[in-house]
Amino acid sequence: MSQDPLNRPVDPAVAGRFRTTHWSLILQAAGTEDAASHEALERLCAGYWPAVYGFILRRGHPPETAQDLTQSFFARLLEKEWLRNADATKGRFRTFLLTAVTRFLANAQAHEQTAKRGGGLPPVTLDTTTAEPSWVVPLQRHRTPEEEFDRRWAETLLERVLARLQQEFDGGGRSGRFEELKSFLTGDRGERSYADVATRLGVSESAVKAGIYRLRQRYGELVREEIAETVGSPEETENEIRYLVAVLAG
């Protein structure tokens, strides 16, 4: 077996940084003071920032108001009052969240939620210090609010997967290898060949091919793992993967 770093197993210490927490388990802890459950829920919700924000934008709110509403929505969700009646066996977290934000917007005007960002509640961590945060992207006018929500959900999920892949593949002194191999995963390698990458990395061409194969395998595993966090059963995981592919193809 090749001892090249490209073919080394994933470091368990690196992979272990991402604790899989099924949303049904989080909902079971709703209303408790369990810090780990709150942290897991906040991490899960933070991954839906772009989807909720895009949905609110497509409902006709200007960007600043949409940011306020998004922050306020998640702050209220994290109070856990809404989660106590949620049933993870009845659907996906994505569906639950879309229903919740739709109801929230229906009541937002009456409660003047945009007066103060977050409504004075503990906020989900959000970087608004940059001129254009990563979740602020141009709207596609042909999409409905629901389609915008799903598209941003899908893109954000894949961004998380790529970030995890980079951390795993660049660990142990292998910085830069992920960027060289990623283009073979995403299909934007242009004219680059296996031999070109092998020369830049200082490894054999066969090692590059093995690394790409392993990258693709791990990519599929992580997509499945991310989706499994937000559905109620293995069957729903498969359905959600198919839906993810359809959304990205649309």
Secondary structure, DSSP 8 states (H G I E B T S, - for coil): ----GGGS---HHHHTTS----HHHHHHTTTS--HHHHHHHHHHHHTTHHHHHHHHHHTT--HHHHHHHHHHHHHHHTTSTTGGG--GGGS-HHHHHHHHHHHHHHHHHHHTGGGSGGGGS--------SSS-TT-----TTS-HHHHHHHHHHHHHHHHHHHHHHHHHTTTT-TTHHHHHHHHHHT--TT--HHHHHHHHTS-HHHHHHHHHHHHHHHHHHHHHHHHTTSSSHHHHHHHHHHHHHHHH-
